[in-house]
Amino acid sequence: MKQFERKRLLERVNREGATIGADIPDRIDVQGEEIDLRQFVFEIKRRDTIPPGERKRVDQAKKNLRRERLQRFQRIENNEVSYEEGERLVESIVGIDRALNALESLQPTDLNQEAELQEAADKKRWMKFLRQALGRDDSAGRMGR
C-alpha cells in the first residue's frame, strides 16, 4: 500500500462523524472469539440501563472491542495489509466505533439503586446537620465552650 493510501484510510477512521450512517457488524472476530456484535448491542441497548448483573459483561465487551479496534488500526498504521484489506479494516473499525458509542451511551446503574444511594446520602447530611444544630457534633467546633 502506498503512503498516501494508508494516510487516507487512517483519516477515514479518525474523521469526526465517521460512524454516522455506519452499521454495527452482524458478526465480528474479537480477540479470537466470534461474537454476534449487532445482536449483543441491541440486546443491551434495548434496556435503557444496564442491570448490575450485566455490568461486568458489558464492561468486558467494551474492553475487548477497544483492544480489537486498536489492533486493527495498528495493522493499517504499520502498513501490514494491502489497500483492499485496509478498506475492510476501516469498515470494521468504524462498525466497532458505532457499537462502542451505543454501549457507552447506556446508563451505568439502574434507577432504583441510584435513588436509594441518593436517599441514604440525604439522610446522612440531615443527621449531621441535626447533630451540629443540637451541639452534639464535635467536628463543628463548639462556640462559647
C-alpha positions in Angstrom: 0.0 0.0 0.0 1.3 3.5 -0.8 1.9 6.1 1.9 -1.0 8.4 0.7 -3.4 5.4 0.6 -2.6 4.5 4.2 -2.9 8.1 5.3 -6.3 8.3 3.6 -7.5 5.2 5.3 -6.3 6.4 8.7 -8.0 9.7 8.2 -11.3 8.0 7.4 -11.1 6.1 10.7 -10.3 9.3 12.7 -12.7 11.6 10.9 -15.3 13.4 13.0 -18.7 11.7 12.4 -17.2 8.6 10.8 -19.8 6.5 12.5 -22.8 8.4 11.1 -24.7 6.1 8.9 -22.3 3.2 9.7 -23.7 -0.2 10.6 -22.7 -2.3 13.5 -21.3 -5.5 12.1 -23.5 -8.6 12.4 -20.7 -10.8 13.5 -17.1 -9.9 14.3 -14.0 -11.8 15.4 -12.9 -10.1 18.7 -9.8 -11.3 20.4 -10.0 -14.7 18.6 -13.7 -15.2 19.5 -16.5 -14.7 17.1 -19.4 -12.8 18.5 -22.8 -11.6 17.3 -22.0 -7.9 17.8 -25.2 -6.4 16.5 -27.4 -8.8 18.5 -25.4 -8.1 21.6 -25.5 -4.3 21.3 -29.3 -4.3 20.5 -30.0 -6.7 23.4 -28.2 -4.4 25.9 -29.4 -1.2 24.3 -33.0 -2.3 24.4 -32.9 -1.8 28.2 -32.0 1.9 28.7 -30.0 0.9 31.8 -27.6 -1.9 32.5 -28.7 -4.3 35.3 -26.0 -4.8 37.9 -25.6 -8.4 36.8 -24.8 -7.4 33.2 -22.4 -4.6 34.1 -19.3 -6.8 34.2 -20.2 -8.5 30.9 -20.8 -5.1 29.1 -17.5 -3.7 30.6 -15.6 -6.7 29.4 -17.1 -6.5 25.9 -16.2 -2.8 25.6 -12.6 -3.5 26.8 -12.3 -6.3 24.2 -13.8 -4.1 21.4 -11.3 -1.3 22.2 -8.4 -3.7 22.1 -9.6 -5.2 18.8 -10.1 -1.7 17.3 -6.6 -0.7 18.3 -5.1 -3.9 16.8 -6.9 -3.3 13.5 -5.9 0.3 13.4 -2.2 -0.6 14.0 -2.3 -3.1 11.2 -3.2 -0.3 8.8 -0.8 2.2 10.5 2.1 -0.2 10.3 1.4 -1.0 6.7 0.9 -4.7 7.4 -2.0 -5.1 4.9 -2.9 -4.4 1.3 -5.1 -1.4 0.4 -8.1 -3.7 -0.1 -7.6 -5.3 3.3 -7.1 -1.8 4.8 -10.5 -0.8 3.3 -12.2 -3.8 5.0 -10.4 -3.0 8.3 -11.6 0.6 8.1 -15.2 -0.5 7.7 -14.9 -2.9 10.6 -13.2 -0.2 12.8 -16.0 2.2 12.1 -18.5 -0.5 13.0 -16.7 -1.2 16.2 -16.8 2.5 17.0 -20.5 2.6 16.3 -21.0 -0.3 18.7 -18.8 1.3 21.4 -20.8 4.6 21.1 -24.1 2.7 21.6 -22.7 0.8 24.6 -21.1 4.0 26.1 -24.4 5.9 26.0 -26.2 3.5 28.4 -26.9 4.5 32.0 -24.4 2.8 34.3 -26.8 1.7 37.0 -30.5 1.1 37.5 -32.6 4.0 38.7 -33.9 2.3 41.8 -30.3 1.7 43.1 -29.4 5.3 42.3 -32.4 6.6 44.2 -31.6 4.5 47.2 -28.0 5.8 47.3 -29.2 9.4 47.0 -31.7 8.9 49.8 -29.0 7.4 52.1 -26.7 10.4 51.4 -29.6 12.8 52.1 -30.3 11.1 55.5 -26.6 11.3 56.4 -26.4 15.0 55.7 -29.6 15.6 57.6 -28.3 13.7 60.7 -25.0 15.7 60.6 -27.0 18.9 60.4 -29.1 17.9 63.4 -26.1 16.9 65.5 -24.5 20.3 64.7 -27.6 22.2 65.4 -28.1 20.5 68.8 -24.5 20.9 69.7 -23.6 17.2 69.7 -21.1 17.3 66.9 -17.5 17.9 68.0 -16.4 18.4 64.4 -18.4 21.6 64.0 -16.3 23.4 66.6 -18.4 24.4 69.6 -18.6 28.1 70.2 -18.5 29.6 73.6 -17.2 26.5 75.4 
